[in-house]
Amino acid sequence: MTLKRNIPARIGYWSAAHPWRAVLVWLVLTLAAFSTGFLGETRMATQADMTVGESARAARLIEDNGLKEPATENFLLSPRVGQDAGGAADAADELKRRLAELPEVASVTGPLKSEDGRTLLVRAVMKGDADSAPDRVTALTDATAQVQERHPALRVEETGDASIQHDFQDWLAKDLSKATVISVPITLVVLMVVFGALVTAGVPVLLALFAVGSSLSLWALASRLFPDPGMVPDVIVLMGLAVGVDYCLFYLRRYREERAKGYDAQAAVRVAAATSGHSVLVSGIAVLVSMAGLYVAGDLMLASMATGAIIVVAMAMVSTVTVLPALLVKLGRAVDRPRIPVLWRLTQGRGGSRVWTAILRPATGHPVVAAVLSVGALLALAAPALGMDLKSTQLADFPRNLTTMQSYDRLVAAFPSRTDTDVVVLRLPADRSADLRPAVADLAGRIEQGAAGDRAKPEIRWSTDGRGAVLDVSRTSATGTDEARTAVRDLRALLDSTLRGLPAGSYALGGAAAEDMDYTANLHDRLPWVMAAVFALTFLVMLAAFRSVVIALTTVLLNLLSVGASFGILCLVFQKTWAEPLLDFTSTGHVVSWVPVLLFVILSGLSLDYHVFVVSRIRERVLIGMTTRNAVIDGISRTAGVVTGAAVVMVAVFSVFGALSFVEMKQIGVGLAVAVALDATVIRAFVLPSLMVLLGRANWWPSKTGRSAVAPSSMPEPAEEVGLGV
């Protein structure tokens, strides 16, 4: 048989002919990737890196004024249940003495006494930059633990931005490790069911883990350009396990099909390289270009996540098309050892899945009805997304199983204060410095006039050079609420009307509420551009792969339907309270502002994994003379085992992340799991087959000869499907 020598075919041929060289090159490259992790630690993003819009300008003006607030830690001392407050004052004095001796501490104040007299509050101002305080706060935590040990009748605890961030990062790392540990055996079990042999199931997991490990090391180097907001390693593990396993699964399934027909290992690898290898390359490129669409958002967090995902997908794709062929040749028949009783016999069924042939009958027999009903159902699921309410994660949204967050809640209860602060910043050129104090006095007076209710009298801080000032304006409304957003808009309007005579860019309003609003507004404004970029890139990749405008347009439509349905379910789950006991979370009434953008881009790429694989098989059948209807039935039913296995792997991995405690990871996991499940069922069983049957030969327009860049120019006889038939 003659196969088209596409790029993966050439790589696969060389790898199969020189297996030891291929393995050696892969090992050298992998070790080189791992070694980059020793070049330095991951660079973490600062709060200033994460802000956009006017609040970002406010952060820069604060820096220029030299008025950036240092990190402040709070220490609570209170009697335990059944104990009195005796000894709390002595413990507070001891704590103050220990803290004052630390090189990380600039000053210590207190103790303050709560209204009920049972809780004392000590505060410590840390030296150095507030952004690096979480890395230096452990000395203060150790001092707290020592005082706690000496006073067991008291509860001595610490909370503050630095200790909460340090506690959170440790907890998140442990949660991620737990998710990885759970995901690996689940994935291995799924693959054992799909293949019925331990080695065949273990190879994809092994390569995926190598891809994840090397990508984490490469990310440490890439973070010099794109600082880590704290979530990139999670994305790398999430994407690496799902995509890495799926790519190998597609390749292995085609290889086993050809071996079942009697071909030797090298011949089977060549067919797999020219067909499934090319599908892996197309899907991998599609994921890469989709993730690149996140750079259009103009947001550091999304750009960092895109970079991490691009690295791990590229590593997984390269491993599959390079070293996997070599491993298959060297393993030979051993790839199907040891065989698992019962499961091995189930995987030896021949022919297309009878179950899926029956499932496809309505869509292929009554395509108009099937298309209308299935598309209508997906649109109904997507409808709640029209009411999506976006909000950035705030301190109050952090999980309460963190000890520092429990201490934070006790701090707020014992020492109630205004919820948040809006920060007005001014910095004038040297030749206008004389206008600063009159402008600040005028503005402070106007703010004070309207300070009743939500607002308080502003507190003013002056820069040492006399060119800048900061007004801290506290309010009672919580960040993320409609009241807080209204307060920020009103205060910005007041600034513009009061300070309009000052130079452009010389003043700005920042603070948590302003940052939340600016961040969400930026994503809202950029989302159409991100979507346009991703759809355009997806269209071009599919057009180049299949030489068909119709297939490319259909792919974009299917992506939009599955993503829309996922967004709708995301709103139903996380903006309501009915799912709280099922998923063990407390609803904030919002969707995290950056999650929909990330989900859209990831899903646009991931949905192409088996879409390319299935459509390629349908194309093969058309090339050997089948009608469109028969090609659709044959192509989908024969790929049923591998596509179902790939979808189950993805859903399993994503569901594990959806079970994590942090709401951001939970929303990502649930959104991805739902979308993949819909894609593998409703899209594959009804929407895709009904549309392709309706379009008939028009599917391949404008191709006149039926030639495709994906399909071999002269294919072997249709391979018997080796799978579970599901």
C-alpha positions as CSV (number, residue, x, y, z in Angstrom):
1,M,0.0,0.0,0.0
2,T,1.1,3.6,-0.6
3,L,0.7,6.3,2.0
4,K,1.1,10.0,1.7
5,R,4.5,11.0,3.2
6,N,3.2,13.8,5.4
7,I,5.4,15.2,8.2
8,P,4.3,12.8,11.0
9,A,4.7,9.9,8.5
10,R,8.3,10.9,7.7
11,I,9.1,11.3,11.4
12,G,7.3,8.0,12.2
13,Y,9.2,6.1,9.5
14,W,12.6,7.4,10.7
15,S,11.7,6.6,14.3
16,A,10.6,3.1,13.4
17,A,13.7,2.5,11.4
18,H,16.1,3.9,14.0
19,P,14.3,3.2,17.3
20,W,17.2,3.5,19.7
21,R,18.4,6.8,18.1
22,A,14.8,8.2,18.4
23,V,14.6,7.1,22.1
24,L,18.1,8.6,22.8
25,V,17.2,11.9,21.1
26,W,14.0,12.1,23.1
27,L,15.7,11.3,26.4
28,V,18.4,14.0,25.7
29,L,15.7,16.6,24.9
30,T,13.6,15.6,27.9
31,L,16.6,15.8,30.2
32,A,17.5,19.2,28.7
33,A,14.0,20.4,29.4
34,F,14.2,19.1,33.0
35,S,17.5,20.8,33.5
36,T,16.1,24.2,32.8
37,G,14.3,24.0,36.1
38,F,17.7,24.4,37.8
39,L,18.3,27.7,36.1
40,G,16.2,29.5,38.7
41,E,12.9,29.5,40.5
42,T,9.6,30.4,38.9
43,R,9.1,34.1,38.8
44,M,5.8,34.9,40.5
45,A,3.5,37.8,39.4
46,T,3.0,40.8,41.6
47,Q,-0.3,42.5,42.2
48,A,0.8,45.3,39.9
49,D,1.5,42.8,37.2
50,M,-2.1,41.6,37.4
51,T,-3.9,44.9,37.3
52,V,-5.2,46.6,34.1
53,G,-6.8,49.9,33.1
54,E,-7.1,52.8,35.5
55,S,-6.3,50.7,38.6
56,A,-3.0,49.7,37.0
57,R,-2.2,53.4,36.5
58,A,-3.0,54.0,40.1
59,A,-0.6,51.2,41.2
60,R,2.2,52.8,39.1
61,L,1.5,56.3,40.6
62,I,1.6,54.9,44.1
63,E,5.0,53.4,43.3
64,D,6.2,56.7,41.8
65,N,5.0,58.4,45.0
66,G,6.9,56.0,47.2
67,L,3.7,55.4,49.1
68,K,3.2,51.7,48.6
69,E,1.8,50.2,51.7
70,P,4.0,47.6,53.4
71,A,2.6,44.2,54.4
72,T,0.9,44.1,57.8
73,E,0.2,41.0,59.8
74,N,-2.4,40.6,62.5
75,F,-2.0,38.5,65.6
76,L,-5.0,37.5,67.7
77,L,-4.9,36.3,71.3
78,S,-8.1,34.9,72.8
79,P,-9.1,32.3,75.4
80,R,-10.1,28.9,74.3
81,V,-13.5,27.5,75.0
82,G,-14.0,27.1,78.8
83,Q,-10.9,29.2,79.6
84,D,-10.7,32.8,80.9
85,A,-8.6,35.6,79.3
86,G,-6.0,35.6,82.1
87,G,-2.5,35.6,80.8
88,A,-3.4,37.1,77.4
89,A,-1.7,40.4,78.2
90,D,1.6,38.6,79.2
91,A,1.3,36.4,76.0
92,A,0.8,39.6,73.9
93,D,3.9,41.2,75.5
94,E,6.0,38.1,74.8
95,L,4.7,38.0,71.2
96,K,5.5,41.6,70.6
97,R,9.1,41.1,72.0
98,R,9.7,38.0,69.7
99,L,8.3,39.8,66.7
100,A,10.4,43.0,67.3
101,E,13.5,40.9,67.3
102,L,12.9,39.5,63.8
103,P,14.8,41.1,60.9
104,E,11.7,40.8,58.8
105,V,9.7,43.1,61.1
106,A,9.8,46.9,60.9
107,S,7.4,47.8,63.8
108,V,5.0,46.2,66.2
109,T,1.9,47.9,67.7
110,G,-0.8,46.9,70.2
111,P,-2.3,45.2,71.8
112,L,-5.8,46.5,71.0
113,K,-8.7,45.0,73.0
114,S,-12.0,43.9,71.4
115,E,-15.3,45.3,72.6
116,D,-16.1,42.2,74.7
117,G,-12.6,42.4,76.2
118,R,-11.8,38.7,75.3
119,T,-9.5,39.2,72.3
120,L,-6.3,41.1,72.0
121,L,-4.9,42.3,68.6
122,V,-1.2,42.8,67.9
123,R,-0.1,44.2,64.5
124,A,3.4,43.9,62.9
125,V,4.5,45.9,59.8
126,M,6.9,43.9,57.7
127,K,10.1,45.3,56.0
128,G,10.6,45.1,52.3
129,D,8.3,44.9,49.4
130,A,4.8,43.7,50.1
131,D,4.7,41.4,47.0
132,S,7.6,39.3,48.4
133,A,6.2,39.2,52.0
134,P,4.6,35.8,51.6
135,D,8.1,34.3,51.0
136,R,9.3,35.9,54.2
137,V,6.4,35.5,56.6
138,T,7.4,32.1,57.9
139,A,9.6,33.7,60.6
140,L,6.5,35.5,62.0
141,T,4.5,32.3,61.8
142,D,7.2,30.5,63.8
143,A,7.2,33.2,66.5
144,T,3.5,32.8,66.8
145,A,3.7,29.0,67.1
146,Q,6.3,29.4,69.9
147,V,4.1,31.7,71.9
148,Q,1.1,29.4,71.3
149,E,3.2,26.5,72.7
150,R,4.0,28.4,75.9
151,H,0.3,29.5,76.4
152,P,-1.9,26.4,75.6
153,A,-5.0,27.9,77.3
154,L,-5.0,30.7,74.7
155,R,-5.5,30.7,71.0
156,V,-2.6,32.6,69.4
157,E,-3.1,33.0,65.7
158,E,-1.9,35.0,62.7
159,T,-3.6,36.4,59.7
160,G,-2.9,38.9,57.0
161,D,-2.3,39.1,53.3
162,A,1.2,37.6,53.4
163,S,0.3,34.7,55.7
164,I,-2.9,34.0,53.8
165,Q,-1.1,33.9,50.5
166,H,1.6,31.7,51.9
167,D,-0.9,29.3,53.5
168,F,-2.9,29.3,50.3
169,Q,0.0,28.5,48.0
170,D,1.0,25.6,50.3
171,W,-2.5,24.3,50.3
172,L,-2.9,24.7,46.6
173,A,0.3,22.8,45.9
174,K,-0.9,19.9,48.2
175,D,-4.3,20.0,46.5
176,L,-2.6,19.8,43.1
177,S,-0.4,16.9,44.1
178,K,-3.5,15.1,45.4
179,A,-5.3,15.7,42.2
180,T,-2.4,14.4,40.2
181,V,-2.0,11.3,42.4
182,I,-5.7,10.6,41.9
183,S,-5.8,11.3,38.2
184,V,-2.9,9.0,37.2
185,P,-4.5,5.7,38.5
186,I,-7.9,6.7,37.2
187,T,-6.4,7.3,33.8
188,L,-4.5,4.0,34.0
189,V,-7.7,2.1,34.8
190,V,-9.6,3.7,31.9
191,L,-6.8,2.8,29.5
192,M,-6.6,-0.8,30.9
193,V,-10.3,-1.1,30.1
194,V,-9.8,0.4,26.6
195,F,-6.8,-1.8,25.7
196,G,-7.0,-4.8,27.9
197,A,-3.2,-4.9,28.4
198,L,-1.1,-3.2,31.1
199,V,1.9,-2.1,28.9
200,T,-0.4,-0.5,26.3
201,A,-2.2,1.3,29.1
202,G,1.0,2.4,30.8
203,V,2.8,3.9,27.9
204,P,0.5,6.9,27.4
205,V,0.5,7.6,31.1
206,L,4.3,7.5,31.2
207,L,4.8,9.8,28.2
208,A,2.1,12.2,29.6
209,L,3.9,12.4,33.0
210,F,7.2,13.0,31.2
211,A,5.6,15.8,29.2
212,V,4.1,17.4,32.4
213,G,7.4,17.1,34.3
214,S,9.5,18.6,31.5
215,S,6.9,21.3,30.9
216,L,6.9,22.4,34.5
217,S,10.7,22.9,34.3
218,L,10.4,24.8,31.0
219,W,7.7,26.9,32.6
220,A,10.2,28.1,35.3
221,L,12.3,29.5,32.4
222,A,9.3,31.0,30.5
223,S,8.1,32.7,33.7
224,R,10.9,35.2,33.2
225,L,8.7,36.7,30.4
226,F,5.3,35.8,31.7
227,P,5.3,35.8,35.6
228,D,3.3,33.0,37.2
229,P,0.0,34.2,38.7
230,G,-0.1,31.0,40.8
231,M,-2.3,28.8,38.6
232,V,0.0,27.9,35.7
233,P,1.3,24.6,37.2
234,D,-2.3,23.5,37.7
235,V,-3.1,24.2,34.0
236,I,0.0,22.4,32.9
237,V,-0.9,19.3,34.9
238,L,-4.6,19.5,33.8
239,M,-3.8,19.9,30.1
240,G,-0.8,17.6,30.1
241,L,-2.5,14.5,31.5
242,A,-5.6,14.9,29.4
243,V,-4.0,15.8,26.1
244,G,-0.8,13.7,26.5
245,V,-2.8,10.5,27.1
246,D,-5.3,11.2,24.4
247,Y,-2.7,11.7,21.7
248,C,-1.0,8.4,22.5
249,L,-4.4,6.7,22.7
250,F,-5.3,7.7,19.1
251,Y,-1.9,6.6,17.8
252,L,-1.9,3.3,19.7
253,R,-5.4,2.4,18.6
254,R,-4.5,2.7,14.9
255,Y,-1.3,0.8,15.4
256,R,-3.2,-2.1,17.0
257,E,-5.8,-2.1,14.2
258,E,-3.0,-2.6,11.6
259,R,-1.4,-5.3,13.7
260,A,-4.7,-7.1,13.9
261,K,-4.7,-7.1,10.1
262,G,-1.4,-9.0,10.1
263,Y,1.1,-6.2,9.4
264,D,4.4,-6.3,11.3
265,A,5.3,-3.6,13.8
266,Q,7.1,-1.3,11.3
267,A,4.3,-1.5,8.7
268,A,1.7,-0.9,11.4
269,V,3.7,2.1,12.7
270,R,3.9,3.6,9.2
271,V,0.1,3.4,8.8
272,A,-0.5,4.9,12.3
273,A,2.1,7.7,11.6
274,A,0.5,8.6,8.3
275,T,-3.1,8.6,9.7
276,S,-3.4,9.0,13.4
277,G,0.0,10.7,13.6
278,H,-1.2,13.4,11.3
279,S,-4.5,13.7,13.2
280,V,-2.4,14.2,16.4
281,L,-0.3,16.9,14.6
282,V,-3.4,18.7,13.3
283,S,-5.2,18.6,16.7
284,G,-2.0,19.7,18.5
285,I,-1.5,22.6,16.2
286,A,-5.1,23.5,16.6
287,V,-4.8,23.5,20.4
288,L,-1.6,25.6,20.2
289,V,-3.1,28.3,18.0
290,S,-6.3,28.3,20.1
291,M,-4.3,28.9,23.2
292,A,-2.3,31.6,21.4
293,G,-5.6,33.5,21.1
294,L,-5.4,34.3,24.8
295,Y,-2.5,36.7,24.1
296,V,-5.1,38.9,22.5
297,A,-6.8,39.4,25.9
298,G,-4.0,41.7,27.0
299,D,-4.1,40.1,30.4
300,L,-1.0,38.7,32.2
301,M,-2.8,35.8,33.9
302,L,-4.3,34.5,30.7
303,A,-1.1,35.0,28.8
304,S,0.8,33.1,31.4
305,M,-1.7,30.2,31.4
306,A,-1.6,30.2,27.6
307,T,2.2,29.9,27.6
308,G,2.1,27.0,30.1
309,A,-0.6,25.2,28.1
310,I,1.3,25.7,24.8
311,I,4.5,24.3,26.3
312,V,2.8,21.1,27.7
313,V,0.7,20.5,24.6
314,A,3.8,20.9,22.3
315,M,5.7,18.5,24.5
316,A,2.9,15.9,24.5
317,M,2.5,16.2,20.7
318,V,6.2,15.9,19.9
319,S,6.5,12.9,22.2
320,T,3.7,11.1,20.5
321,V,4.9,11.6,16.9
322,T,8.6,11.0,17.7
323,V,9.3,8.5,20.5
324,L,6.1,6.6,20.5
325,P,6.7,4.9,17.1
326,A,10.2,3.8,18.3
327,L,8.7,2.4,21.5
328,L,6.1,0.4,19.6
329,V,8.7,-1.1,17.3
330,K,11.0,-2.1,20.1
331,L,8.1,-3.5,22.2
332,G,6.6,-5.4,19.3
333,R,4.1,-7.9,20.6
334,A,5.1,-7.1,24.2
335,V,3.0,-3.9,23.9
336,D,0.0,-6.2,24.5
337,R,1.4,-7.8,27.6
338,P,0.5,-8.6,30.3
339,R,-3.0,-9.2,29.1
340,I,-5.8,-8.6,31.6
341,P,-8.3,-11.5,31.7
342,V,-11.8,-10.7,30.4
343,L,-10.9,-7.1,29.4
344,W,-8.5,-8.4,26.8
345,R,-11.1,-10.6,25.2
346,L,-13.6,-7.7,25.1
347,T,-11.1,-5.5,23.3
348,Q,-10.7,-8.1,20.5
349,G,-14.2,-7.5,19.0
350,R,-14.1,-6.8,15.3
351,G,-16.1,-4.4,13.2
352,G,-17.7,-1.1,14.1
353,S,-19.6,-0.7,17.3
354,R,-23.1,-2.1,17.0
355,V,-24.2,0.1,19.9
356,W,-23.0,3.3,18.1
357,T,-24.4,2.1,14.8
358,A,-27.8,2.0,16.6
359,I,-27.2,5.3,18.3
360,L,-26.4,7.0,15.0
361,R,-29.5,5.6,13.2
362,P,-31.8,8.6,14.2
363,A,-29.2,11.2,13.2
364,T,-28.4,9.6,9.9
365,G,-31.9,8.4,9.1
366,H,-33.7,11.7,10.0
367,P,-31.0,14.3,9.9
368,V,-33.2,17.4,9.8
369,V,-35.1,16.4,12.9
370,A,-31.9,15.3,14.7
371,A,-30.1,18.5,13.9
372,V,-33.0,20.7,15.0
373,L,-33.6,18.9,18.3
374,S,-29.9,18.5,19.2
375,V,-28.9,22.0,18.3
376,G,-32.0,23.3,20.1
377,A,-31.1,21.4,23.3
378,L,-27.6,22.8,23.3
379,L,-28.9,26.3,22.8
380,A,-31.3,25.8,25.7
381,L,-28.4,24.7,27.9
382,A,-26.4,27.8,26.7
383,A,-29.3,30.2,27.5
384,P,-28.3,30.8,31.2
385,A,-24.9,32.1,30.0
386,L,-26.7,35.3,28.9
387,G,-27.0,36.1,32.6
388,M,-23.4,35.4,33.5
389,D,-22.2,37.6,36.3
390,L,-18.4,37.9,36.4
391,K,-16.3,38.8,39.4
392,S,-12.6,38.4,40.4
393,T,-11.7,36.2,43.3
394,Q,-11.3,38.2,46.5
395,L,-9.9,37.4,49.9
396,A,-13.3,36.5,51.2
397,D,-13.6,33.8,48.5
398,F,-10.6,31.8,49.7
399,P,-11.4,28.4,51.1
400,R,-12.2,28.3,54.8
401,N,-10.2,25.2,55.5
402,L,-7.2,27.5,55.6
403,T,-6.2,28.2,59.2
404,T,-5.3,31.8,58.2
405,M,-8.8,32.3,56.7
406,Q,-10.4,31.0,59.9
407,S,-8.3,33.5,61.8
408,Y,-9.3,36.2,59.4
409,D,-13.0,35.5,60.1
410,R,-12.4,35.7,63.9
411,L,-10.4,39.0,63.3
412,V,-13.4,40.5,61.4
413,A,-15.8,39.3,64.1
414,A,-13.8,40.7,67.0
415,F,-12.7,43.9,65.4
416,P,-15.4,44.9,62.8
417,S,-14.3,47.7,60.5
418,R,-15.2,49.1,57.1
419,T,-15.0,46.4,54.5
420,D,-12.8,47.9,51.8
421,T,-10.8,50.9,50.7
422,D,-10.8,52.8,47.4
423,V,-7.4,54.5,46.8
424,V,-7.2,57.9,45.0
425,V,-3.7,58.6,43.8
426,L,-2.3,61.9,42.4
427,R,1.2,62.7,41.1
428,L,1.9,66.0,39.3
429,P,4.8,67.1,37.1
430,A,7.4,69.2,38.9
431,D,6.2,72.4,37.3
432,R,2.7,71.8,38.6
433,S,3.5,70.6,42.1
434,A,2.1,73.8,43.6
435,D,-1.4,72.7,42.4
436,L,-1.2,69.5,44.4
437,R,-2.4,70.6,47.9
438,P,-5.3,72.8,46.7
439,A,-6.5,70.0,44.4
440,V,-6.3,67.4,47.2
441,A,-8.0,69.7,49.7
442,D,-10.8,70.4,47.2
443,L,-11.2,66.7,46.4
444,A,-11.1,65.6,50.1
445,G,-13.7,68.2,51.0
446,R,-16.1,67.0,48.3
447,I,-15.6,63.3,49.3
448,E,-16.2,64.2,52.9
449,Q,-19.4,66.0,52.0
450,G,-20.8,62.8,50.6
451,A,-19.2,60.6,53.3
452,A,-22.4,59.7,55.0
453,G,-23.5,56.1,54.8
454,D,-21.2,54.0,52.7
455,R,-18.2,56.4,52.6
456,A,-15.9,57.6,55.4
457,K,-13.7,60.7,55.6
458,P,-10.6,60.2,53.5
459,E,-7.2,59.7,55.1
460,I,-4.4,61.5,53.2
461,R,-0.7,60.5,52.8
462,W,1.8,62.8,51.1
463,S,4.9,61.8,49.1
464,T,8.3,63.1,50.4
465,D,9.0,65.0,47.2
466,G,5.8,67.0,47.5
467,R,4.5,66.0,44.1
468,G,2.1,63.2,45.0
469,A,-0.6,62.2,47.5
470,V,-2.8,59.2,48.2
471,L,-6.3,59.4,49.6
472,D,-7.6,56.2,51.3
473,V,-11.4,56.3,51.2
474,S,-13.0,53.4,53.1
475,R,-16.5,52.1,52.6
476,T,-18.8,49.5,54.0
477,S,-19.9,47.8,50.8
478,A,-18.0,44.6,49.9
479,T,-15.9,44.4,46.8
480,G,-17.8,42.7,43.9
481,T,-21.2,43.9,45.0
482,D,-23.4,46.3,43.0
483,E,-23.1,48.8,45.8
484,A,-19.3,48.8,45.6
485,R,-19.3,49.1,41.8
486,T,-21.6,52.0,42.0
487,A,-19.4,53.7,44.7
488,V,-16.4,53.3,42.4
489,R,-18.1,54.7,39.4
490,D,-19.4,57.7,41.5
491,L,-16.0,58.4,42.9
492,R,-14.4,58.2,39.5
493,A,-16.9,60.7,38.1
494,L,-16.2,63.0,41.1
495,L,-12.4,62.8,40.3
496,D,-13.0,63.7,36.7
497,S,-15.2,66.7,37.5
498,T,-13.0,67.9,40.4
499,L,-9.5,67.3,38.9
500,R,-10.2,68.0,35.2
501,G,-7.7,70.9,35.3
502,L,-4.8,68.6,36.1
503,P,-2.6,67.0,33.4
504,A,-3.9,63.8,31.8
505,G,-2.8,60.7,33.6
506,S,-1.8,62.5,36.8
507,Y,-4.6,60.9,38.9
508,A,-6.3,57.6,39.1
509,L,-8.6,55.5,41.3
510,G,-7.4,52.1,42.5
511,G,-8.2,49.6,45.2
512,A,-9.7,46.1,45.3
513,A,-13.1,47.1,43.9
514,A,-11.6,49.2,41.1
515,E,-9.2,46.4,40.2
516,D,-12.1,43.9,40.0
517,M,-14.1,46.2,37.8
518,D,-11.2,47.1,35.5
519,Y,-10.1,43.5,35.1
520,T,-13.7,42.3,34.3
521,A,-14.3,45.2,31.9
522,N,-11.0,44.5,30.1
523,L,-12.0,40.8,29.6
524,H,-15.5,41.8,28.5
525,D,-14.0,44.2,25.9
526,R,-11.4,41.8,24.7
527,L,-13.5,38.6,24.6
528,P,-15.0,39.3,21.1
529,W,-11.4,39.8,19.8
530,V,-10.2,36.6,21.5
531,M,-13.2,34.7,20.1
532,A,-12.6,36.1,16.6
533,A,-8.9,35.2,16.8
534,V,-9.6,31.7,18.0
535,F,-12.3,31.0,15.5
536,A,-10.2,32.4,12.6
537,L,-7.2,30.3,13.6
538,T,-9.3,27.2,14.1
539,F,-10.9,27.8,10.7
540,L,-7.5,28.2,9.0
541,V,-6.1,25.0,10.7
542,M,-9.0,22.9,9.6
543,L,-9.0,24.4,6.1
544,A,-5.3,23.6,5.7
545,A,-5.9,20.1,7.1
546,F,-9.0,19.0,5.1
547,R,-8.9,21.5,2.2
548,S,-12.6,22.1,2.9
549,V,-14.3,25.4,3.7
550,V,-17.4,23.5,4.9
551,I,-15.6,21.2,7.3
552,A,-13.8,24.3,8.7
553,L,-17.0,26.2,9.2
554,T,-18.8,23.2,10.7
555,T,-15.9,22.8,13.2
556,V,-16.3,26.4,14.3
557,L,-20.1,25.9,14.7
558,L,-19.7,22.8,16.8
559,N,-17.1,24.4,19.0
560,L,-19.4,27.4,19.6
561,L,-22.3,25.1,20.5
562,S,-20.3,23.0,23.0
563,V,-18.7,26.0,24.6
564,G,-22.0,27.9,24.9
565,A,-23.7,24.9,26.6
566,S,-20.7,24.6,29.0
567,F,-21.0,28.3,29.9
568,G,-24.7,27.9,30.6
569,I,-24.2,24.9,32.9
570,L,-21.4,26.8,34.6
571,C,-23.8,29.6,35.4
572,L,-26.5,27.2,36.6
573,V,-24.1,25.5,38.9
574,F,-22.0,28.3,40.3
575,Q,-24.3,31.3,40.3
576,K,-27.0,29.3,42.1
577,T,-26.9,27.3,45.4
578,W,-28.6,24.0,44.4
579,A,-25.2,22.3,43.6
580,E,-23.4,23.3,46.8
581,P,-23.9,20.0,48.6
582,L,-23.1,18.0,45.5
583,L,-19.8,19.8,44.8
584,D,-18.9,20.9,48.3
585,F,-18.6,24.6,47.8
586,T,-20.2,27.9,48.8
587,S,-21.6,29.8,45.9
588,T,-20.5,33.4,45.6
589,G,-23.2,34.1,43.0
590,H,-20.6,34.8,40.4
591,V,-18.4,33.1,37.8
592,V,-14.7,34.0,38.2
593,S,-14.0,36.7,35.6
594,W,-11.2,35.0,33.7
595,V,-12.5,31.5,33.8
596,P,-14.9,31.8,30.8
597,V,-12.1,33.2,28.5
598,L,-9.7,30.4,29.5
599,L,-12.4,27.7,29.1
600,F,-13.4,29.0,25.7
601,V,-9.9,28.8,24.4
602,I,-9.0,25.4,26.0
603,L,-12.3,23.9,24.8
604,S,-11.9,25.2,21.3
605,G,-8.6,23.3,21.1
606,L,-9.5,20.2,23.0
607,S,-12.8,19.6,21.1
608,L,-10.6,19.2,18.0
609,D,-8.8,16.2,19.5
610,Y,-11.3,13.6,18.5
611,H,-13.1,15.8,16.0
612,V,-10.1,15.7,13.7
613,F,-9.7,11.9,14.4
614,V,-13.4,11.2,13.6
615,V,-13.6,13.4,10.5
616,S,-10.3,11.9,9.2
617,R,-11.8,8.4,9.5
618,I,-15.0,9.6,7.7
619,R,-12.9,11.1,5.0
620,E,-11.0,7.9,4.5
621,R,-14.2,6.0,4.0
622,V,-15.4,8.6,1.4
623,L,-12.1,8.2,-0.4
624,I,-12.7,4.5,-0.9
625,G,-16.1,5.0,-2.4
626,M,-18.6,5.0,0.5
627,T,-21.7,7.2,0.5
628,T,-21.6,10.1,3.0
629,R,-24.2,8.4,5.2
630,N,-22.4,5.1,5.3
631,A,-19.0,6.8,5.7
632,V,-20.4,8.7,8.7
633,I,-21.8,5.6,10.3
634,D,-18.7,3.6,9.6
635,G,-16.2,6.3,10.6
636,I,-17.9,7.2,13.9
637,S,-18.7,3.6,14.9
638,R,-15.2,2.4,14.2
639,T,-13.6,5.2,16.2
640,A,-16.2,4.8,19.0
641,G,-13.8,2.9,21.3
642,V,-10.9,5.3,21.1
643,V,-13.0,8.4,21.2
644,T,-15.0,7.2,24.1
645,G,-11.8,6.2,25.9
646,A,-10.3,9.6,25.2
647,A,-13.4,11.4,26.4
648,V,-13.6,9.3,29.6
649,V,-9.9,10.1,30.3
650,M,-10.5,13.8,29.9
651,V,-13.7,13.9,31.9
652,A,-12.1,11.8,34.6
653,V,-9.1,14.2,34.9
654,F,-11.2,17.3,34.7
655,S,-13.6,15.9,37.3
656,V,-10.8,15.4,39.8
657,F,-9.9,19.1,39.4
658,G,-13.6,19.9,39.7
659,A,-13.6,18.2,43.1
660,L,-10.9,20.5,44.5
661,S,-11.8,23.0,47.1
662,F,-10.7,26.2,45.4
663,V,-13.6,27.7,43.5
664,E,-11.4,28.8,40.5
665,M,-10.1,25.2,39.9
666,K,-13.5,23.8,40.6
667,Q,-15.1,26.0,37.9
668,I,-12.4,25.1,35.4
669,G,-12.7,21.4,36.1
670,V,-16.5,21.3,36.0
671,G,-16.7,23.5,32.8
672,L,-14.2,21.4,31.0
673,A,-15.7,18.0,32.1
674,V,-19.2,19.1,31.0
675,A,-18.1,20.4,27.6
676,V,-16.1,17.3,26.8
677,A,-19.0,15.1,27.9
678,L,-21.4,17.0,25.6
679,D,-18.9,17.0,22.8
680,A,-18.4,13.2,23.0
681,T,-22.1,12.4,23.2
682,V,-24.6,15.0,21.9
683,I,-22.2,16.5,19.3
684,R,-20.7,13.2,18.2
685,A,-24.0,11.2,18.2
686,F,-26.4,13.8,16.8
687,V,-25.1,17.2,15.6
688,L,-22.1,16.1,13.7
689,P,-23.6,13.1,11.9
690,S,-26.9,14.9,11.0
691,L,-25.0,17.9,9.6
692,M,-22.6,15.8,7.5
693,V,-25.4,13.6,6.1
694,L,-27.4,16.8,5.2
695,L,-24.4,18.3,3.5
696,G,-23.4,15.2,1.6
697,R,-20.7,15.8,-0.9
698,A,-20.8,19.5,0.0
699,N,-18.9,18.6,3.1
700,W,-15.7,18.6,1.1
701,W,-16.2,21.8,-0.9
702,P,-14.3,23.2,-2.8
703,S,-12.4,19.9,-3.3
704,K,-13.5,18.3,-6.6
705,T,-11.3,15.2,-6.5
706,G,-11.8,14.3,-2.8
707,R,-8.1,14.6,-2.1
708,S,-7.2,15.7,1.4
709,A,-4.1,16.7,3.3
710,V,-5.2,14.4,6.1
711,A,-6.2,11.2,4.3
712,P,-3.6,9.0,2.5
713,S,-3.8,9.2,-1.2
714,S,-4.2,5.4,-1.4
715,M,-5.6,3.9,1.7
716,P,-5.5,0.2,2.7
717,E,-8.8,-1.7,3.0
718,P,-10.9,-0.5,5.9
719,A,-9.3,-1.8,9.1
720,E,-11.4,-3.8,11.5
721,E,-12.0,-1.8,14.7
722,V,-10.3,-3.3,17.7
723,G,-12.0,-2.0,20.7
724,L,-14.8,-2.1,23.3
725,G,-17.5,-1.2,20.8
726,V,-18.7,1.7,23.0
